[in-house]
Amino acid sequence: MTPRHAQQFVQLVDEFKVNAKSVAHLGIAKLLQIAQLPSDVDRSDFVSETHTIPSTGATKTVDEMTVRELREVKSALKAEREAREKAEAD
């Protein structure tokens, strides 16, 4: 195991130790994407809610998404947040 993989596993344990059973089925790649969400995003809500995939317009839950789709949703969330912060600053 590489040091990077070990760091990722530690990050997942720290992030999901409270509700590990509810997200264990998602797989490591999806869990890493969820763990990297901004700290003010509730991970439980994020996993249970439906999200619109920007490239296709489809609405899916995290369970139904591919890792690529999850990355798209994260990017859209980040862009939306940055636009909102910029508008508030202006």
Secondary structure, 3 states (H helix, E strand, C coil): CCHHHHHHHHHHHHHHCCCHHHHHHHCHHHHHHHHCCCCCCCHHHHHHCEEECCCCCCEEECCCCCHHHHHHHHHHHHHHHHHHHHHHHC
